[in-house]
Amino acid sequence: MDTPLHLDPARLMQEIGAFQRKLSAGMGQLRGMSEPGYANTPRELVYAEDKLKLWHMRGDRAPTARTPTLIVYALVNTVWMTDLQPDRSLVRNLLAQGEDVYLIDWGYPDGADRWLTLDDYLNGYLDRCVDAVRGRHGLGAINLLGICQGGAFSLCYGAMYPDKVKNLVTMVTPVDFQTPDNMLSHWCRELDADLFVDTLGNVPAMLMNWVYLTLKPVRLNQQKYVGLVDILDKPVELENFLRMERWIFDSPDQAGEAFRQFIKDFYQGNKLVKGGLVIGGREVDLGMLSQPVLNIYAEQDHLVPPDASRALGRRVGTTDYTELAFKGGHIGIYVSGRAQRDVPPAIHQWLRARD
């Protein structure tokens, strides 16, 4: 039999009073805060098309890597999670290691982009970005660093264009989209994607954010805002919190047709592992990945469980396959202190050995 819960009314009132005083005092600090920025690393625009921008990132010193690396992010949210702030920046740390870094900013789709397909994104935009980087450096092949959905895109691209990809790095990338512990997958597999897209057209960013937040409703919709009260009098921590909140809700809509295809082919058909995936008339076979592959996954990832990512090792054609486990979650792998210390050097050392 459970022991009854005994509350001390006097102590409870003291805690409530202290919480109210802390909240009241902190609101003045909150009102005085300016909107925190991100994406502070210097960069040069080297290619643009429609909403897309290709940036060449600039470090404090010239790169030592002979092969440039192109970061391919997901269509959901923006690529600037990789450059959130100077002391929490995957991009800045890769530059400090000597890497030559480019990244794709997909932009914000509107009604004109409703009919963009995965063929448009991979065989169109991504391929032209790869060609732009190859042309700038006079190289036949470059490195790709794909993140989350962008990692899945990079796997597909590397399989379709193996001669253009020298080394392939994937981070928190889903490969098997139907592992039992994948909460997002269970939701997606029950979705009538045709009705969804035919009704909405482009998928609103706020709807996508709501889906992600409700995967951990108490933690992401309640606990973190209760915890916010404890840092209202700590300007640096408060600014970091607000910066992260801005990035979370600064999300692009999803081009309807590409969303439809991704849900049906990847989540519902699981074709990346089962086979039968065709993009723009090109068959995608992970066995065609003959280049070296580094696959980095997060052990506490609730969006891309470790098994969903580790499935890659059983399907690539290369014998040069490396896995790296990170103790953290889907976002922590970019912004935590441990990530800053461990992940960029690991990527750099792996690339350097193959440069």
MIFI-255790 format. One record per residue (C-alpha): residue in one letter; x negated, y, z negated; residue number from 1. Coordinates in nm, 3 decimals, always signed. Layout:
BEGIN
+------+---------+---------+---------+-----+
| code |      px |      py |      pz | pos |
+------+---------+---------+---------+-----+
|    A |       X |       Y |       Z | NUM |
...
+------+---------+---------+---------+-----+
***
This chain:
BEGIN
+------+---------+---------+---------+-----+
| code |      px |      py |      pz | pos |
+------+---------+---------+---------+-----+
|    M |  +0.000 |  +0.000 |  +0.000 |   1 |
|    D |  -0.136 |  +0.343 |  +0.095 |   2 |
|    T |  -0.236 |  +0.575 |  -0.187 |   3 |
|    P |  -0.001 |  +0.877 |  -0.206 |   4 |
|    L |  -0.154 |  +1.205 |  -0.091 |   5 |
|    H |  -0.177 |  +1.453 |  -0.379 |   6 |
|    L |  -0.213 |  +1.822 |  -0.297 |   7 |
|    D |  -0.320 |  +2.088 |  -0.541 |   8 |
|    P |  -0.082 |  +2.378 |  -0.468 |   9 |
|    A |  -0.317 |  +2.637 |  -0.618 |  10 |
|    R |  -0.615 |  +2.520 |  -0.414 |  11 |
|    L |  -0.400 |  +2.499 |  -0.101 |  12 |
|    M |  -0.288 |  +2.861 |  -0.145 |  13 |
|    Q |  -0.649 |  +2.968 |  -0.196 |  14 |
|    E |  -0.753 |  +2.802 |  +0.130 |  15 |
|    I |  -0.462 |  +2.955 |  +0.319 |  16 |
|    G |  -0.547 |  +3.299 |  +0.179 |  17 |
|    A |  -0.914 |  +3.264 |  +0.272 |  18 |
|    F |  -0.817 |  +3.154 |  +0.624 |  19 |
|    Q |  -0.587 |  +3.454 |  +0.664 |  20 |
|    R |  -0.853 |  +3.697 |  +0.543 |  21 |
|    K |  -1.114 |  +3.547 |  +0.772 |  22 |
|    L |  -0.873 |  +3.562 |  +1.067 |  23 |
|    S |  -0.775 |  +3.922 |  +0.996 |  24 |
|    A |  -1.136 |  +4.037 |  +0.959 |  25 |
|    G |  -1.243 |  +3.850 |  +1.271 |  26 |
|    M |  -0.976 |  +3.996 |  +1.498 |  27 |
|    G |  -1.156 |  +4.330 |  +1.496 |  28 |
|    Q |  -1.475 |  +4.158 |  +1.612 |  29 |
|    L |  -1.280 |  +3.975 |  +1.882 |  30 |
|    R |  -1.114 |  +4.292 |  +2.011 |  31 |
|    G |  -1.453 |  +4.460 |  +2.038 |  32 |
|    M |  -1.608 |  +4.186 |  +2.250 |  33 |
|    S |  -1.661 |  +4.250 |  +2.621 |  34 |
|    E |  -1.596 |  +3.972 |  +2.868 |  35 |
|    P |  -1.906 |  +3.750 |  +2.870 |  36 |
|    G |  -2.064 |  +3.680 |  +3.207 |  37 |
|    Y |  -2.238 |  +3.379 |  +3.351 |  38 |
|    A |  -2.434 |  +3.287 |  +3.663 |  39 |
|    N |  -2.720 |  +3.515 |  +3.563 |  40 |
|    T |  -3.008 |  +3.343 |  +3.744 |  41 |
|    P |  -3.127 |  +3.554 |  +4.041 |  42 |
|    R |  -3.010 |  +3.414 |  +4.372 |  43 |
|    E |  -3.007 |  +3.485 |  +4.745 |  44 |
|    L |  -2.716 |  +3.418 |  +4.978 |  45 |
|    V |  -2.852 |  +3.213 |  +5.268 |  46 |
|    Y |  -2.535 |  +3.083 |  +5.435 |  47 |
|    A |  -2.162 |  +3.160 |  +5.419 |  48 |
|    E |  -1.858 |  +3.015 |  +5.591 |  49 |
|    D |  -1.493 |  +3.080 |  +5.510 |  50 |
|    K |  -1.475 |  +3.076 |  +5.126 |  51 |
|    L |  -1.804 |  +2.885 |  +5.087 |  52 |
|    K |  -2.136 |  +3.041 |  +4.987 |  53 |
|    L |  -2.474 |  +2.869 |  +4.983 |  54 |
|    W |  -2.712 |  +3.019 |  +4.729 |  55 |
|    H |  -3.089 |  +2.986 |  +4.700 |  56 |
|    M |  -3.172 |  +3.015 |  +4.330 |  57 |
|    R |  -3.479 |  +3.211 |  +4.222 |  58 |
|    G |  -3.702 |  +3.128 |  +3.926 |  59 |
|    D |  -3.973 |  +3.325 |  +3.751 |  60 |
|    R |  -4.240 |  +3.153 |  +3.960 |  61 |
|    A |  -4.267 |  +2.996 |  +4.302 |  62 |
|    P |  -4.147 |  +2.637 |  +4.326 |  63 |
|    T |  -4.403 |  +2.360 |  +4.339 |  64 |
|    A |  -4.170 |  +2.091 |  +4.475 |  65 |
|    R |  -4.220 |  +2.020 |  +4.843 |  66 |
|    T |  -3.860 |  +1.906 |  +4.895 |  67 |
|    P |  -3.572 |  +2.139 |  +4.800 |  68 |
|    T |  -3.272 |  +2.012 |  +4.602 |  69 |
|    L |  -2.914 |  +2.105 |  +4.691 |  70 |
|    I |  -2.659 |  +2.094 |  +4.406 |  71 |
|    V |  -2.316 |  +1.970 |  +4.513 |  72 |
|    Y |  -2.051 |  +2.045 |  +4.252 |  73 |
|    A |  -1.689 |  +1.933 |  +4.222 |  74 |
|    L |  -1.406 |  +2.124 |  +4.385 |  75 |
|    V |  -1.248 |  +2.153 |  +4.038 |  76 |
|    N |  -1.383 |  +2.444 |  +3.830 |  77 |
|    T |  -1.685 |  +2.633 |  +3.957 |  78 |
|    V |  -2.050 |  +2.543 |  +4.001 |  79 |
|    W |  -2.154 |  +2.800 |  +3.741 |  80 |
|    M |  -2.134 |  +2.545 |  +3.462 |  81 |
|    T |  -2.485 |  +2.467 |  +3.586 |  82 |
|    D |  -2.591 |  +2.827 |  +3.513 |  83 |
|    L |  -2.374 |  +2.921 |  +3.217 |  84 |
|    Q |  -2.626 |  +3.139 |  +3.032 |  85 |
|    P |  -3.006 |  +3.175 |  +3.023 |  86 |
|    D |  -3.058 |  +2.926 |  +2.740 |  87 |
|    R |  -2.794 |  +2.684 |  +2.870 |  88 |
|    S |  -2.870 |  +2.654 |  +3.239 |  89 |
|    L |  -2.946 |  +2.336 |  +3.430 |  90 |
|    V |  -3.044 |  +2.553 |  +3.727 |  91 |
|    R |  -3.282 |  +2.774 |  +3.530 |  92 |
|    N |  -3.448 |  +2.474 |  +3.367 |  93 |
|    L |  -3.494 |  +2.294 |  +3.699 |  94 |
|    L |  -3.654 |  +2.610 |  +3.839 |  95 |
|    A |  -3.883 |  +2.627 |  +3.537 |  96 |
|    Q |  -3.994 |  +2.270 |  +3.613 |  97 |
|    G |  -4.095 |  +2.381 |  +3.963 |  98 |
|    E |  -3.794 |  +2.256 |  +4.160 |  99 |
|    D |  -3.664 |  +2.452 |  +4.460 | 100 |
|    V |  -3.289 |  +2.475 |  +4.398 | 101 |
|    Y |  -2.994 |  +2.556 |  +4.623 | 102 |
|    L |  -2.631 |  +2.525 |  +4.528 | 103 |
|    I |  -2.294 |  +2.532 |  +4.698 | 104 |
|    D |  -2.020 |  +2.763 |  +4.570 | 105 |
|    W |  -1.703 |  +2.621 |  +4.729 | 106 |
|    G |  -1.504 |  +2.937 |  +4.658 | 107 |
|    Y |  -1.133 |  +2.976 |  +4.585 | 108 |
|    P |  -0.898 |  +2.814 |  +4.839 | 109 |
|    D |  -0.580 |  +3.000 |  +4.933 | 110 |
|    G |  -0.290 |  +2.929 |  +5.166 | 111 |
|    A |  -0.517 |  +2.938 |  +5.470 | 112 |
|    D |  -0.702 |  +2.635 |  +5.332 | 113 |
|    R |  -0.395 |  +2.418 |  +5.267 | 114 |
|    W |  -0.486 |  +2.169 |  +5.539 | 115 |
|    L |  -0.858 |  +2.132 |  +5.467 | 116 |
|    T |  -0.944 |  +1.762 |  +5.454 | 117 |
|    L |  -1.229 |  +1.562 |  +5.304 | 118 |
|    D |  -1.365 |  +1.549 |  +5.658 | 119 |
|    D |  -1.378 |  +1.930 |  +5.659 | 120 |
|    Y |  -1.558 |  +1.938 |  +5.325 | 121 |
|    L |  -1.811 |  +1.658 |  +5.385 | 122 |
|    N |  -1.869 |  +1.635 |  +5.760 | 123 |
|    G |  -1.812 |  +2.009 |  +5.794 | 124 |
|    Y |  -1.912 |  +2.239 |  +5.509 | 125 |
|    L |  -2.151 |  +2.007 |  +5.324 | 126 |
|    D |  -2.324 |  +1.889 |  +5.641 | 127 |
|    R |  -2.378 |  +2.246 |  +5.760 | 128 |
|    C |  -2.519 |  +2.345 |  +5.419 | 129 |
|    V |  -2.761 |  +2.052 |  +5.432 | 130 |
|    D |  -2.863 |  +2.154 |  +5.783 | 131 |
|    A |  -2.914 |  +2.514 |  +5.671 | 132 |
|    V |  -3.150 |  +2.406 |  +5.392 | 133 |
|    R |  -3.330 |  +2.159 |  +5.621 | 134 |
|    G |  -3.375 |  +2.434 |  +5.881 | 135 |
|    R |  -3.510 |  +2.687 |  +5.630 | 136 |
|    H |  -3.779 |  +2.441 |  +5.519 | 137 |
|    G |  -3.843 |  +2.262 |  +5.849 | 138 |
|    L |  -3.761 |  +1.925 |  +5.695 | 139 |
|    G |  -3.575 |  +1.624 |  +5.819 | 140 |
|    A |  -3.430 |  +1.538 |  +5.478 | 141 |
|    I |  -3.366 |  +1.711 |  +5.144 | 142 |
|    N |  -3.266 |  +1.606 |  +4.793 | 143 |
|    L |  -2.902 |  +1.609 |  +4.682 | 144 |
|    L |  -2.792 |  +1.653 |  +4.321 | 145 |
|    G |  -2.422 |  +1.570 |  +4.301 | 146 |
|    I |  -2.214 |  +1.644 |  +3.991 | 147 |
|    C |  -1.885 |  +1.473 |  +3.898 | 148 |
|    Q |  -1.660 |  +1.476 |  +4.208 | 149 |
|    G |  -1.952 |  +1.642 |  +4.387 | 150 |
|    G |  -2.152 |  +1.330 |  +4.303 | 151 |
|    A |  -1.892 |  +1.115 |  +4.476 | 152 |
|    F |  -1.913 |  +1.351 |  +4.773 | 153 |
|    S |  -2.293 |  +1.321 |  +4.771 | 154 |
|    L |  -2.273 |  +0.941 |  +4.768 | 155 |
|    C |  -2.040 |  +0.950 |  +5.065 | 156 |
|    Y |  -2.261 |  +1.198 |  +5.247 | 157 |
|    G |  -2.578 |  +1.000 |  +5.176 | 158 |
|    A |  -2.412 |  +0.686 |  +5.311 | 159 |
|    M |  -2.290 |  +0.864 |  +5.626 | 160 |
|    Y |  -2.610 |  +1.064 |  +5.686 | 161 |
|    P |  -2.892 |  +0.860 |  +5.529 | 162 |
|    D |  -3.158 |  +1.027 |  +5.742 | 163 |
|    K |  -3.076 |  +1.371 |  +5.597 | 164 |
|    V |  -3.103 |  +1.275 |  +5.227 | 165 |
|    K |  -3.448 |  +1.200 |  +5.086 | 166 |
|    N |  -3.356 |  +1.146 |  +4.721 | 167 |
|    L |  -3.012 |  +1.135 |  +4.559 | 168 |
|    V |  -2.934 |  +1.233 |  +4.200 | 169 |
|    T |  -2.585 |  +1.187 |  +4.058 | 170 |
|    M |  -2.460 |  +1.325 |  +3.726 | 171 |
|    V |  -2.142 |  +1.210 |  +3.546 | 172 |
|    T |  -2.024 |  +1.073 |  +3.880 | 173 |
|    P |  -1.724 |  +0.838 |  +3.911 | 174 |
|    V |  -1.783 |  +0.539 |  +4.135 | 175 |
|    D |  -1.538 |  +0.278 |  +4.008 | 176 |
|    F |  -1.222 |  +0.485 |  +3.967 | 177 |
|    Q |  -1.019 |  +0.211 |  +3.798 | 178 |
|    T |  -1.210 |  +0.109 |  +3.487 | 179 |
|    P |  -0.967 |  +0.027 |  +3.201 | 180 |
|    D |  -1.091 |  +0.311 |  +2.978 | 181 |
|    N |  -1.043 |  +0.586 |  +3.238 | 182 |
|    M |  -0.754 |  +0.797 |  +3.105 | 183 |
|    L |  -0.749 |  +1.030 |  +3.404 | 184 |
|    S |  -0.733 |  +0.732 |  +3.638 | 185 |
|    H |  -0.422 |  +0.593 |  +3.468 | 186 |
|    W |  -0.249 |  +0.927 |  +3.524 | 187 |
|    C |  -0.364 |  +0.958 |  +3.886 | 188 |
|    R |  -0.266 |  +0.604 |  +3.982 | 189 |
|    E |  +0.096 |  +0.673 |  +3.888 | 190 |
|    L |  +0.110 |  +1.000 |  +4.079 | 191 |
|    D |  +0.318 |  +1.027 |  +4.397 | 192 |
|    A |  +0.046 |  +1.221 |  +4.576 | 193 |
|    D |  +0.253 |  +1.277 |  +4.889 | 194 |
|    L |  +0.549 |  +1.426 |  +4.701 | 195 |
|    F |  +0.311 |  +1.624 |  +4.481 | 196 |
|    V |  +0.123 |  +1.792 |  +4.767 | 197 |
|    D |  +0.424 |  +1.823 |  +4.999 | 198 |
|    T |  +0.601 |  +2.014 |  +4.720 | 199 |
|    L |  +0.315 |  +2.232 |  +4.593 | 200 |
|    G |  +0.089 |  +2.276 |  +4.895 | 201 |
|    N |  -0.233 |  +2.375 |  +4.725 | 202 |
|    V |  -0.256 |  +2.238 |  +4.371 | 203 |
|    P |  -0.257 |  +2.526 |  +4.116 | 204 |
|    A |  -0.566 |  +2.554 |  +3.901 | 205 |
|    M |  -0.362 |  +2.605 |  +3.585 | 206 |
|    L |  -0.184 |  +2.275 |  +3.645 | 207 |
|    M |  -0.515 |  +2.096 |  +3.687 | 208 |
|    N |  -0.647 |  +2.253 |  +3.366 | 209 |
|    W |  -0.335 |  +2.146 |  +3.179 | 210 |
|    V |  -0.392 |  +1.786 |  +3.290 | 211 |
|    Y |  -0.751 |  +1.787 |  +3.166 | 212 |
|    L |  -0.664 |  +1.954 |  +2.836 | 213 |
|    T |  -0.386 |  +1.707 |  +2.759 | 214 |
|    L |  -0.624 |  +1.413 |  +2.787 | 215 |
|    K |  -0.748 |  +1.525 |  +2.443 | 216 |
|    P |  -0.456 |  +1.740 |  +2.329 | 217 |
|    V |  -0.544 |  +1.784 |  +1.962 | 218 |
|    R |  -0.915 |  +1.841 |  +2.015 | 219 |
|    L |  -0.885 |  +2.075 |  +2.316 | 220 |
|    N |  -0.560 |  +2.258 |  +2.238 | 221 |
|    Q |  -0.568 |  +2.283 |  +1.861 | 222 |
|    Q |  -0.886 |  +2.195 |  +1.677 | 223 |
|    K |  -1.119 |  +2.416 |  +1.877 | 224 |
|    Y |  -0.901 |  +2.724 |  +1.823 | 225 |
|    V |  -0.872 |  +2.654 |  +1.450 | 226 |
|    G |  -1.251 |  +2.621 |  +1.445 | 227 |
|    L |  -1.276 |  +2.954 |  +1.629 | 228 |
|    V |  -1.181 |  +3.131 |  +1.307 | 229 |
|    D |  -1.506 |  +3.015 |  +1.147 | 230 |
|    I |  -1.719 |  +3.193 |  +1.409 | 231 |
|    L |  -1.526 |  +3.519 |  +1.448 | 232 |
|    D |  -1.788 |  +3.692 |  +1.233 | 233 |
|    K |  -2.079 |  +3.538 |  +1.428 | 234 |
|    P |  -2.122 |  +3.745 |  +1.748 | 235 |
|    V |  -2.358 |  +3.507 |  +1.929 | 236 |
|    E |  -2.148 |  +3.196 |  +1.865 | 237 |
|    L |  -1.830 |  +3.387 |  +1.948 | 238 |
|    E |  -1.975 |  +3.508 |  +2.279 | 239 |
|    N |  -2.077 |  +3.150 |  +2.367 | 240 |
|    F |  -1.725 |  +3.030 |  +2.289 | 241 |
|    L |  -1.561 |  +3.300 |  +2.501 | 242 |
|    R |  -1.801 |  +3.237 |  +2.788 | 243 |
|    M |  -1.707 |  +2.870 |  +2.793 | 244 |
|    E |  -1.336 |  +2.958 |  +2.776 | 245 |
|    R |  -1.376 |  +3.196 |  +3.068 | 246 |
|    W |  -1.545 |  +2.928 |  +3.277 | 247 |
|    I |  -1.278 |  +2.669 |  +3.192 | 248 |
|    F |  -0.994 |  +2.892 |  +3.305 | 249 |
|    D |  -1.180 |  +3.051 |  +3.597 | 250 |
|    S |  -1.080 |  +2.758 |  +3.815 | 251 |
|    P |  -0.997 |  +2.744 |  +4.185 | 252 |
|    D |  -0.680 |  +2.594 |  +4.327 | 253 |
|    Q |  -0.724 |  +2.266 |  +4.512 | 254 |
|    A |  -0.675 |  +2.247 |  +4.889 | 255 |
|    G |  -0.366 |  +2.031 |  +4.920 | 256 |
|    E |  -0.468 |  +1.787 |  +5.191 | 257 |
|    A |  -0.812 |  +1.719 |  +5.044 | 258 |
|    F |  -0.649 |  +1.662 |  +4.703 | 259 |
|    R |  -0.402 |  +1.416 |  +4.857 | 260 |
|    Q |  -0.680 |  +1.219 |  +5.023 | 261 |
|    F |  -0.901 |  +1.213 |  +4.716 | 262 |
|    I |  -0.622 |  +1.084 |  +4.490 | 263 |
|    K |  -0.505 |  +0.818 |  +4.736 | 264 |
|    D |  -0.845 |  +0.693 |  +4.860 | 265 |
|    F |  -1.054 |  +0.722 |  +4.544 | 266 |
|    Y |  -0.825 |  +0.689 |  +4.241 | 267 |
|    Q |  -0.542 |  +0.483 |  +4.385 | 268 |
|    G |  -0.728 |  +0.285 |  +4.651 | 269 |
|    N |  -1.063 |  +0.273 |  +4.468 | 270 |
|    K |  -1.217 |  +0.247 |  +4.814 | 271 |
|    L |  -1.562 |  +0.365 |  +4.710 | 272 |
|    V |  -1.617 |  +0.024 |  +4.549 | 273 |
|    K |  -1.357 |  -0.189 |  +4.728 | 274 |
|    G |  -1.446 |  -0.069 |  +5.076 | 275 |
|    G |  -1.233 |  +0.069 |  +5.354 | 276 |
|    L |  -1.312 |  +0.435 |  +5.290 | 277 |
|    V |  -1.324 |  +0.632 |  +5.615 | 278 |
|    I |  -1.389 |  +1.007 |  +5.628 | 279 |
|    G |  -1.358 |  +1.182 |  +5.960 | 280 |
|    G |  -1.389 |  +0.856 |  +6.150 | 281 |
|    R |  -1.708 |  +0.761 |  +5.963 | 282 |
|    E |  -1.704 |  +0.454 |  +5.740 | 283 |
|    V |  -1.848 |  +0.503 |  +5.391 | 284 |
|    D |  -2.046 |  +0.202 |  +5.269 | 285 |
|    L |  -2.253 |  +0.250 |  +4.953 | 286 |
|    G |  -2.473 |  -0.031 |  +5.076 | 287 |
|    M |  -2.606 |  +0.216 |  +5.332 | 288 |
|    L |  -2.768 |  +0.419 |  +5.052 | 289 |
|    S |  -3.129 |  +0.323 |  +5.116 | 290 |
|    Q |  -3.289 |  +0.631 |  +4.958 | 291 |
|    P |  -3.397 |  +0.642 |  +4.590 | 292 |
|    V |  -3.104 |  +0.706 |  +4.353 | 293 |
|    L |  -3.109 |  +0.846 |  +3.998 | 294 |
|    N |  -2.772 |  +0.803 |  +3.825 | 295 |
|    I |  -2.720 |  +1.003 |  +3.503 | 296 |
|    Y |  -2.411 |  +0.937 |  +3.292 | 297 |
|    A |  -2.283 |  +1.060 |  +2.955 | 298 |
|    E |  -2.214 |  +0.801 |  +2.687 | 299 |
|    Q |  -1.920 |  +0.993 |  +2.536 | 300 |
|    D |  -1.764 |  +1.105 |  +2.865 | 301 |
|    H |  -1.381 |  +1.091 |  +2.853 | 302 |
|    L |  -1.341 |  +1.197 |  +3.217 | 303 |
|    V |  -1.600 |  +0.965 |  +3.374 | 304 |
|    P |  -1.652 |  +0.671 |  +3.137 | 305 |
|    P |  -1.998 |  +0.511 |  +3.151 | 306 |
|    D |  -1.870 |  +0.196 |  +3.324 | 307 |
|    A |  -1.715 |  +0.408 |  +3.598 | 308 |
|    S |  -2.057 |  +0.553 |  +3.674 | 309 |
|    R |  -2.276 |  +0.247 |  +3.612 | 310 |
|    A |  -2.082 |  +0.062 |  +3.881 | 311 |
|    L |  -2.305 |  +0.240 |  +4.132 | 312 |
|    G |  -2.605 |  +0.021 |  +4.053 | 313 |
|    R |  -2.432 |  -0.292 |  +4.184 | 314 |
|    R |  -2.342 |  -0.138 |  +4.518 | 315 |
|    V |  -2.627 |  +0.074 |  +4.650 | 316 |
|    G |  -2.855 |  -0.067 |  +4.916 | 317 |
|    T |  -3.173 |  +0.078 |  +4.768 | 318 |
|    T |  -3.411 |  -0.112 |  +4.542 | 319 |
|    D |  -3.524 |  +0.219 |  +4.389 | 320 |
|    Y |  -3.229 |  +0.273 |  +4.156 | 321 |
|    T |  -3.261 |  +0.432 |  +3.811 | 322 |
|    E |  -3.001 |  +0.490 |  +3.539 | 323 |
|    L |  -3.030 |  +0.748 |  +3.263 | 324 |
|    A |  -2.788 |  +0.754 |  +2.968 | 325 |
|    F |  -2.724 |  +1.086 |  +2.792 | 326 |
|    K |  -2.588 |  +1.102 |  +2.438 | 327 |
|    G |  -2.306 |  +1.349 |  +2.489 | 328 |
|    G |  -1.992 |  +1.428 |  +2.682 | 329 |
|    H |  -1.890 |  +1.543 |  +3.028 | 330 |
|    I |  -1.965 |  +1.911 |  +2.960 | 331 |
|    G |  -2.237 |  +1.865 |  +2.700 | 332 |
|    I |  -2.464 |  +1.711 |  +2.963 | 333 |
|    Y |  -2.508 |  +2.064 |  +3.107 | 334 |
|    V |  -2.490 |  +2.296 |  +2.807 | 335 |
|    S |  -2.594 |  +2.123 |  +2.486 | 336 |
|    G |  -2.934 |  +2.182 |  +2.332 | 337 |
|    R |  -3.027 |  +1.818 |  +2.383 | 338 |
|    A |  -2.931 |  +1.842 |  +2.749 | 339 |
|    Q |  -3.156 |  +2.145 |  +2.804 | 340 |
|    R |  -3.445 |  +1.956 |  +2.647 | 341 |
|    D |  -3.397 |  +1.617 |  +2.811 | 342 |
|    V |  -3.208 |  +1.628 |  +3.142 | 343 |
|    P |  -3.396 |  +1.878 |  +3.365 | 344 |
|    P |  -3.741 |  +1.731 |  +3.281 | 345 |
|    A |  -3.610 |  +1.382 |  +3.350 | 346 |
|    I |  -3.476 |  +1.489 |  +3.689 | 347 |
|    H |  -3.797 |  +1.672 |  +3.771 | 348 |
|    Q |  -4.024 |  +1.381 |  +3.674 | 349 |
|    W |  -3.813 |  +1.137 |  +3.875 | 350 |
|    L |  -3.819 |  +1.364 |  +4.182 | 351 |
|    R |  -4.189 |  +1.443 |  +4.147 | 352 |
|    A |  -4.274 |  +1.074 |  +4.159 | 353 |
|    R |  -4.093 |  +1.055 |  +4.495 | 354 |
|    D |  -4.183 |  +1.393 |  +4.647 | 355 |
+------+---------+---------+---------+-----+
***
